[in-house]
Amino acid sequence: MTALRAALVDYLDLRRGLGFSLVRDGKLLAQFIGYLEQQGKATVTVADAIGWATLPGGGPKWLGMRMSIVRGFATYLRTRDPATEVPPAGLLPGGSRRAVPYLYRDEDLAALLAQAQRLRTPLRVATIQTVIGLLAVTGMRIGEVIGLDDDDFHPGQGLLVVRAAKQGKWRQVPLHPSTVTAVEEYRRRRDRQFTCPVTPALLVSTAGTRLQYVNVSQTFTKLVRRAGLTRRSGGSRPRPHDLRHTFAVRTLLDWYRDGGDIAVRLPLLSTYLGHTEPANTYWYLHAAPELLAEAAQRLNPGPGGRR
């Protein structure tokens, strides 16, 4: 068995261990490896991926789908062979248009919070810092954070109740004690300025009204620019929603590194994030090469490695 075919077996085992059948993916990737073998190639390149994906036999959607399947496999291969080239997203028409996530580092978050300190009023500073903090430590969607009412915060239980979720569903989000303390401090500051609330919202504007997405988004873009955060490979740019991606990726990385059973834990993360099914959460595995590297290490541990 060639190295590529052995890697394909491991890749499919990894994904099937999370509940995916991948019948079509397995068949097409076997065909792709056969194509490479005919060309005398042992490493995936962008040119060869295009050459195979554009073979006669399908329309634009078919091209994009085949390239997407190769891209997932190539991302995995790169954790084992740095010479592997990963085709960029959107290279061929059709397929997924999902944005490449921007994964925030600790220093990126610190820079955003520092720039928020420069906003005009103390309440605006506190509000935007609390929004960024909640997005980073809970993985909530920005619409969910803005939609929180004061009654949705339960400091005694250390919980947020998320009601403004997709498809009208609601869920409970446990909070770390430090997050509870930070939100309580924000409420005290807010209540000192607005002794007679004009909205049930937890987080308010300088006028005391519920935050609006467009205003928060514009402020976030301003902070990103001032903090010097720029696009990375694959066209990813820092957006508020990428704080959710970062939370999910870091959680999965921590689970891989502590030796946990990812297949068992993944539905828990799906519930926490408010996903309708674990397949939506599994996408984060493709969002960060670090995750695939950890997965590969678990699957094929070297001396002293772990399974």
C-alpha positions, 0 to 999 in steps of 0.5 A: 500500500502506498503512503497516500493510500495508507493516509487515506485509510487513516483520514477516513477512519478519523472522520468515520469515527465521528459518525460520517459514512463518507461513501462518496468521499472515499470513492472519489479520493481513491480515484484521485490517488489513482490519478496521482499514481498514473502521473507518478506523483506521491505528493498532492499539489494544487495543479494535480488537484485541479487536473483531476477535479476538472476531468470531463464528466460533470458541471460546475457544481461537480467540479467544486464538490470534487475540489472540496473533497480533495481540499479536506484530504489535503489539509489532513495530509499537510499535518503529515507531509509539509510538502502537501499543497492545500488548494485554496477555497473557491478555486473552482466554481461550485461547492461551498462558499463558507468563509475561511475563519480567522482564528484569534490568538490571545494577543489579538484579543488583548489588542482588541480589548485595549483599543476598545478602551479608547472609545468615547464614553466609559459605558461604551468601553464597558459595553463593547469589552463585555460583548467581545468577552462574551463572544470569546469565552462562550462561543455565542453568536453576536445576535445571541449576545445582543439579544440577551435580556437582563433576566437571561443572566443568572449569576447565582447559577452561573448561567446565561439563557440564550433565547434569540437563537437560530430556529427559535430554539433556546439553551443554557450557557454555563459561565466561568465565575470570572465571567459572572463577575465581569457581567455583574460589574457591567450591570452595576455600571449600566444601572448607575447611568440608567436608573430607569431602564428603557429596555429589558436588554442586558447590554445597552447603547450609550442611549440606554437602548438595545444594541444594534448589530450594524453599530456593533459591527462597525465598531468592531471593524474600527477596533480591528483596524486600530489593533492592526489585525489583518487578513491571513492565508485563504482570505480570512479576515477578522470578524465578530463571528470568528470569535465563535470559531476560535472558541470551538477550535480551542475547545476541540484542541483541548479535548484532543490534548487531554486524550478525551473521546471526541466522538462522545464529546462532540454532541456536547459541544454541538448542544453548547454552541446551539448547532442542530446536529454534530455535523455542523460542529465537525466543520471546525476540524477543517478550520484549523490545521492544528486540529488535524495535527492533533487528530493525526497524532491520536490516530498514529501515535509515535513512540510515547504518543497517545491513542 
